[in-house]
């Protein structure tokens, strides 16, 4: 019988993914055992392999989902053609804000995606890197458009894109909601810093 939406199997798989992200973010992929994961979820270790035949396949699935959701999130946030925000500066502002908010809401997934690339086999690593390149190409296109329009003063589009990605992803390392800056304030400050980085008015 086909599995229905919201079935126990789907709930178990979701619980496995959530627990795996938390454990890998805390312990590291190599240190986390499938037995630990099974105990966290409340299932027998053998049950995990019905969903993920290998530990690496689980890691790859977590990274793939993170990148696919990030790409989809930008697709939804991207300013509509012809809107006031469709300018290079408007698109860049939207990209930065969406990126920051997406990653702050997914700290564990971001840590895993950034730190555990080394644990993937070559084929799976290349798949994740291709998804990253697809996402980052959106930022490079924004920067290139702004450079051509004369609104961004950039010497190297690819290098600038790399610097921006590193800067806005790094927010998850230090941001805590109980500190002096709210998420909105952080997004606004990083917007201003990004605009200065590309030589544009904030």
Steps between C-alpha positions, in 0.01 A plus 500: 500500500630845412609713791258786567588856590561530870547125544711359781777425250522861389492621859780259591712614206446864597600418859814323376600802294439744783690291755786437258545871434515576872742216576732567206506872577593421861729199465617501138409246234781257571433499874127445471399135489184359349435336837502843666267631233260209543491555875428869448209422267374208709532224240717193455828566311392264222194719437721791389627306202151470353513876444872554444698191391831658604610769740649699214172483309333662800757780504462556127121515533527761776737717296299459181176600672667804656623627165180420312294683761740796488471520120121477525494766770687743277268414212205608712671812639648626172339834403247473221600621155418870459453565873676782685728244668603335173802730464845355578504680836150379585578144401822505701319633807237227469763231445694601812191520722357171376835323542545623857147418611508157334821400674411642841189281491712195413814521712564126528446438128733788417775372730473153352500627142802721559716269709436150371574527128821311576293197602340453158628274226610672180175444309278625781736788574483611137120490516489730803761733352293521180197607703712758680628633172144522367397709801809719501462564126188698590711735712769523233234596245371777728851636550581481129179686413583771752855524369380543142243760609768695685320480834751254649873572499645149493836382369433126517141375499582140602726608787246754624224239490716263704570771758131586533394136538761443771397816683125443500523130579733570793216671689395163642834467683440792732136609485285433804148647526557602861792728407468870425411469130177350372482291184353800318785723619760245398347473152495879466862539615623227267309664216690824565833317520430315176413820318824659617689190387368536145546879499129584489278727705320314781 
